Amino acid sequence: MTRILYAIQGTGNGHISRAMDVAPELEKYGQVDYLVSGAQVDIALPQTVRYKSKGLSFYFGKNGGINFLKTFTNNSSTTLYREVRDFPIDNYDLIINDFEPITAWSAKLNGKKCVALSHQSALLSDKCPKPKSKDVVGKMILKNYAPASKHYGFHFNAFDSNIHTPVIRKAIRSMDVQNHGHYTVYLPAYSDHRIIEILSQVRSVKWEVFSKHSQKAYEIGNINLSPVSNQAFVKSMVSSEGVLCGAGFETPAEALFLGKKLMVIPMRGQYEQHCNAAALQEMGIPVVKKLKGSSIEKIKNWVKDGEAIQVNYPDELEKIVAGVIETEVGK
């Protein structure tokens, strides 16, 4: 039986969301062990996770970007090196990696093939849209954070031969899509205070905000704030008029699939999100540079006159995983 390791990035919720559907497909082809590294995930993989690590985590700030002080102080290079060195990478015949650094570097240092199956893999292609401003450091991190010997990517469009359209979770595909008129908000890099300060100026609609920084639900005017919950977030998004979120990958892709109005605010200093924003902008999705006073009018106009763009992403995951296994196992 093929011994498969599926290593998943745990900074943010998108990687785990995709893994929920990828995992059962991988299990058709062998014995799968799971590793999750990262400290910023709010949802759990249903499968038993054999290996857990803080990994190399980026921590969300409250002003639109990464909290670099917390990121620096909460990551230990000594611990990370030891985990890379000691990981039993030779126990596995196939390593599937979703932008996870420990197993990627362990495989590289031990001469093992590591197959990347991730959104970040798509961004390495020169055929993908890129932001106008150059980010040499961002490109370097993207290329070297979790190195792989083979790349299979996901993006909003199949820009290259090794790029597939997004994995839309079965939980989303099976939902009864409705429109109750509210707007769903997920901006983990902003404080509750900043979100309330700006969105309270857009009084014509109800905002359902999922907060990375609050442990309890509360309501202020036309804004409901709740701690992040996968089930509650999906319920809110599926029944919303529109979605206001960061320029990540999974949430915008799901909003497009559901036919919801979408506006994104890329995180400051996050090259990946600025690449995503460039691709979404080409599709006609409005992009706001930062959540601040000058963006209120743009948000108001989007609420009043913005149009939904629906993309019927096909369910190709079974075929994608089968192709990866057929190509990579035994080589």
C-alpha positions as CSV (number, residue, x, y, z in Angstrom):
1,M,0.0,0.0,0.0
2,T,1.3,3.5,-0.9
3,R,2.2,5.5,2.1
4,I,1.1,9.1,1.6
5,L,1.9,12.2,3.7
6,Y,-0.5,15.1,3.2
7,A,1.1,18.2,4.8
8,I,-1.1,21.3,5.1
9,Q,-0.5,24.9,6.0
10,G,-2.4,26.1,9.0
11,T,-2.0,29.9,8.7
12,G,-5.5,31.0,7.7
13,N,-8.5,28.7,7.1
14,G,-8.3,28.2,3.3
15,H,-5.8,25.4,3.2
16,I,-7.8,23.3,5.7
17,S,-11.0,24.1,3.9
18,R,-9.6,22.6,0.7
19,A,-8.0,19.7,2.5
20,M,-11.4,18.6,3.8
21,D,-12.3,17.6,0.2
22,V,-8.8,16.6,-1.0
23,A,-8.2,14.2,1.9
24,P,-10.9,11.6,1.0
25,E,-9.7,11.5,-2.6
26,L,-6.1,10.8,-1.5
27,E,-7.3,8.1,0.8
28,K,-8.5,6.1,-2.2
29,Y,-4.9,5.5,-3.2
30,G,-3.2,4.5,0.0
31,Q,-2.6,5.0,3.7
32,V,-2.6,8.8,4.4
33,D,-1.0,10.5,7.4
34,Y,-1.7,14.2,8.0
35,L,0.5,17.1,9.2
36,V,-0.8,20.5,9.9
37,S,1.6,23.3,10.8
38,G,0.7,26.8,11.7
39,A,-1.1,28.7,14.5
40,Q,-3.8,30.8,12.8
41,V,-6.4,28.3,11.8
42,D,-9.9,28.4,13.2
43,I,-11.3,25.1,11.7
44,A,-10.3,21.5,12.2
45,L,-9.6,18.7,9.7
46,P,-12.1,15.9,10.3
47,Q,-9.4,13.3,9.9
48,T,-7.0,12.4,12.7
49,V,-3.9,14.6,12.4
50,R,-0.8,12.6,13.2
51,Y,1.6,15.5,13.2
52,K,0.9,19.0,14.5
53,S,3.4,21.9,14.7
54,K,3.4,25.7,15.1
55,G,5.5,25.6,11.9
56,L,6.5,28.9,10.5
57,S,3.4,31.0,11.2
58,F,2.5,34.5,10.1
59,Y,0.2,36.3,12.6
60,F,-2.5,38.7,11.5
61,G,-2.2,42.3,12.7
62,K,-5.1,44.7,13.3
63,N,-4.2,47.4,10.7
64,G,-4.4,45.6,7.4
65,G,-1.2,43.5,7.5
66,I,1.0,41.0,9.3
67,N,2.0,41.5,12.9
68,F,5.7,41.2,12.3
69,L,6.7,41.5,15.9
70,K,4.4,38.7,17.0
71,T,5.5,36.7,14.0
72,F,9.1,37.1,14.9
73,T,8.7,36.4,18.6
74,N,6.4,33.4,18.3
75,N,8.6,31.6,15.7
76,S,11.7,29.7,16.8
77,S,14.3,29.0,14.1
78,T,15.9,26.4,16.4
79,T,12.6,24.5,16.9
80,L,11.8,24.7,13.1
81,Y,15.3,23.4,12.2
82,R,14.9,20.5,14.6
83,E,11.5,19.6,13.2
84,V,12.8,19.7,9.7
85,R,15.8,17.6,10.6
86,D,13.9,15.0,12.6
87,F,10.8,14.5,10.6
88,P,10.5,10.9,9.4
89,I,10.2,11.8,5.7
90,D,11.6,8.5,4.6
91,N,8.5,6.7,5.9
92,Y,6.5,7.9,2.9
93,D,6.3,7.0,-0.7
94,L,4.4,10.2,-1.7
95,I,4.5,13.6,-0.1
96,I,1.6,16.0,-1.0
97,N,2.3,19.4,0.2
98,D,0.0,22.4,0.5
99,F,2.5,25.2,1.2
100,E,3.8,23.6,4.4
101,P,7.5,24.3,5.2
102,I,8.5,21.5,7.5
103,T,7.9,18.6,5.2
104,A,8.9,20.6,2.1
105,W,12.3,21.4,3.5
106,S,12.7,17.9,5.0
107,A,12.1,16.4,1.6
108,K,14.5,18.8,-0.1
109,L,17.3,18.1,2.4
110,N,16.8,14.4,2.2
111,G,16.5,14.2,-1.6
112,K,12.8,13.1,-1.5
113,K,10.3,14.2,-4.2
114,C,7.7,16.6,-2.8
115,V,4.6,17.3,-4.8
116,A,3.0,20.7,-4.2
117,L,-0.8,20.8,-4.6
118,S,-1.6,24.4,-3.6
119,H,-2.8,27.8,-4.7
120,Q,0.7,29.2,-4.2
121,S,2.0,26.8,-6.9
122,A,-0.2,28.6,-9.4
123,L,1.3,31.9,-8.5
124,L,4.8,30.8,-9.6
125,S,3.7,30.8,-13.2
126,D,4.6,33.8,-15.3
127,K,1.2,33.4,-17.0
128,C,-0.7,34.4,-13.9
129,P,-1.7,38.1,-13.3
130,K,0.7,40.0,-11.1
131,P,0.5,43.3,-9.2
132,K,2.0,46.4,-10.9
133,S,4.2,47.1,-7.9
134,K,7.3,44.8,-7.7
135,D,7.8,42.8,-4.5
136,V,11.2,41.1,-4.6
137,V,10.9,39.8,-1.0
138,G,7.4,38.6,-1.5
139,K,8.4,36.6,-4.6
140,M,11.4,35.1,-2.8
141,I,9.2,34.0,0.1
142,L,6.6,32.5,-2.3
143,K,9.3,30.5,-4.1
144,N,11.3,29.3,-1.1
145,Y,8.9,29.0,1.8
146,A,7.9,25.5,0.9
147,P,10.0,24.3,-2.0
148,A,8.7,21.4,-4.1
149,S,10.0,19.2,-7.0
150,K,6.7,19.3,-8.8
151,H,3.9,21.9,-8.8
152,Y,0.1,21.5,-9.3
153,G,-1.8,24.8,-8.7
154,F,-5.2,26.2,-8.2
155,H,-6.3,29.7,-9.3
156,F,-9.4,31.7,-10.3
157,N,-8.7,30.6,-13.9
158,A,-6.6,27.9,-15.5
159,F,-3.8,30.3,-16.6
160,D,-1.3,27.6,-17.3
161,S,-1.1,23.8,-18.1
162,N,-0.4,22.8,-14.5
163,I,-3.1,25.1,-13.0
164,H,-6.7,24.1,-12.2
165,T,-9.7,26.1,-11.2
166,P,-10.6,26.3,-7.5
167,V,-11.7,23.4,-5.4
168,I,-15.2,24.3,-4.2
169,R,-16.1,22.4,-1.1
170,K,-18.9,19.9,-1.3
171,A,-20.4,21.7,1.7
172,I,-20.7,24.8,-0.5
173,R,-21.8,23.0,-3.7
174,S,-24.7,21.3,-1.8
175,M,-26.0,24.5,-0.2
176,D,-29.4,26.1,-1.0
177,V,-28.3,29.6,-2.1
178,Q,-30.5,32.4,-0.9
179,N,-30.3,36.2,-0.5
180,H,-31.4,37.6,2.8
181,G,-29.8,41.0,2.0
182,H,-27.0,41.1,4.5
183,Y,-23.2,41.4,3.7
184,T,-20.7,38.8,5.1
185,V,-17.4,40.2,6.2
186,Y,-14.1,38.5,6.9
187,L,-11.1,40.8,7.3
188,P,-8.8,39.1,9.8
189,A,-6.0,41.6,9.4
190,Y,-8.2,44.4,10.8
191,S,-9.3,45.2,14.3
192,D,-13.0,45.1,15.2
193,H,-12.7,48.8,16.0
194,R,-11.5,49.7,12.5
195,I,-14.2,47.5,10.8
196,I,-16.9,49.0,12.9
197,E,-15.6,52.6,12.4
198,I,-15.8,52.2,8.6
199,L,-18.8,49.9,8.0
200,S,-21.0,51.8,10.5
201,Q,-20.8,54.6,7.9
202,V,-22.6,52.4,5.4
203,R,-26.0,52.3,7.2
204,S,-28.2,51.0,4.4
205,V,-27.4,47.3,4.9
206,K,-26.7,44.8,7.7
207,W,-23.1,43.6,8.1
208,E,-22.3,40.1,9.5
209,V,-18.7,40.4,10.5
210,F,-16.6,37.3,11.5
211,S,-13.9,38.5,13.8
212,K,-10.4,37.1,14.3
213,H,-9.9,39.2,17.4
214,S,-13.1,38.6,19.4
215,Q,-14.1,35.6,21.5
216,K,-17.8,36.7,21.9
217,A,-20.6,37.8,19.7
218,Y,-22.0,41.3,20.0
219,E,-24.0,43.9,18.0
220,I,-23.4,47.6,17.3
221,G,-26.0,49.3,15.2
222,N,-26.3,47.6,11.8
223,I,-23.2,45.4,12.5
224,N,-23.2,41.9,14.0
225,L,-19.8,40.6,15.1
226,S,-19.1,36.9,15.8
227,P,-16.0,34.8,16.5
228,V,-14.9,32.8,13.4
229,S,-16.9,29.7,13.0
230,N,-16.8,27.7,9.8
231,Q,-20.4,26.6,9.9
232,A,-21.8,30.0,10.8
233,F,-19.6,31.7,8.2
234,V,-20.7,29.4,5.4
235,K,-24.4,29.9,6.5
236,S,-23.9,33.7,6.4
237,M,-22.1,33.7,3.1
238,V,-24.6,31.4,1.3
239,S,-27.5,33.6,2.3
240,S,-25.8,37.0,1.8
241,E,-26.1,39.7,-0.8
242,G,-22.4,40.0,-1.0
243,V,-19.0,39.3,0.6
244,L,-16.3,41.8,1.7
245,C,-13.1,39.9,2.5
246,G,-9.3,39.8,2.2
247,A,-7.8,38.9,-1.2
248,G,-7.2,35.3,-0.1
249,F,-8.2,32.5,-2.4
250,E,-10.8,30.1,-1.1
251,T,-13.4,32.6,0.2
252,P,-13.4,34.8,-3.0
253,A,-13.6,31.6,-5.1
254,E,-16.6,30.4,-3.2
255,A,-18.2,33.8,-3.4
256,L,-17.8,33.8,-7.2
257,F,-19.2,30.3,-7.4
258,L,-22.2,31.2,-5.3
259,G,-22.9,34.3,-7.5
260,K,-22.4,36.8,-4.6
261,K,-21.3,40.4,-5.0
262,L,-17.6,40.5,-4.1
263,M,-15.2,43.1,-2.9
264,V,-11.6,42.4,-1.7
265,I,-9.0,44.2,0.4
266,P,-5.6,42.6,0.0
267,M,-3.4,42.4,3.1
268,R,-0.6,44.9,3.2
269,G,2.8,43.2,2.5
270,Q,1.2,39.9,1.4
271,Y,2.4,39.3,-2.2
272,E,0.1,36.3,-2.6
273,Q,-3.0,38.5,-1.9
274,H,-1.9,41.2,-4.2
275,C,-1.5,38.6,-7.0
276,N,-5.0,37.4,-6.2
277,A,-6.3,41.0,-6.3
278,A,-4.7,41.5,-9.7
279,A,-6.5,38.4,-11.1
280,L,-9.8,39.3,-9.5
281,Q,-9.6,42.9,-10.8
282,E,-9.2,41.5,-14.4
283,M,-12.5,39.6,-13.8
284,G,-14.2,42.9,-12.8
285,I,-14.1,42.5,-9.0
286,P,-13.6,45.8,-7.2
287,V,-10.4,46.0,-5.1
288,V,-9.9,48.4,-2.2
289,K,-6.3,49.1,-1.2
290,K,-7.0,49.6,2.5
291,L,-10.0,49.8,4.9
292,K,-10.0,53.5,5.8
293,G,-12.1,56.6,5.6
294,S,-11.4,57.2,1.9
295,S,-12.8,53.8,1.0
296,I,-16.2,54.4,2.5
297,E,-17.6,55.9,-0.7
298,K,-16.3,53.0,-2.8
299,I,-18.0,50.5,-0.4
300,K,-21.2,52.5,-0.5
301,N,-21.2,52.5,-4.3
302,W,-20.5,48.8,-4.4
303,V,-23.4,48.1,-2.0
304,K,-25.7,50.3,-4.1
305,D,-24.7,49.5,-7.7
306,G,-22.2,46.6,-7.6
307,E,-23.0,43.6,-9.7
308,A,-22.4,39.9,-8.9
309,I,-20.2,37.8,-11.1
310,Q,-20.9,34.1,-11.1
311,V,-18.4,31.5,-12.2
312,N,-19.5,27.9,-12.5
313,Y,-16.3,26.2,-11.4
314,P,-16.6,22.5,-12.4
315,D,-16.0,19.8,-9.8
316,E,-12.8,18.2,-11.1
317,L,-11.1,17.3,-7.8
318,E,-11.4,13.5,-8.3
319,K,-9.9,13.8,-11.7
320,I,-7.1,16.1,-10.5
321,V,-6.1,13.8,-7.6
322,A,-6.2,10.8,-9.9
323,G,-4.0,12.5,-12.4
324,V,-1.5,13.5,-9.7
325,I,-1.3,9.9,-8.3
326,E,-1.0,8.4,-11.8
327,T,1.8,10.8,-12.8
328,E,3.8,10.8,-9.5
329,V,3.5,7.4,-7.9
330,G,6.3,5.1,-8.9
331,K,8.5,7.8,-10.5
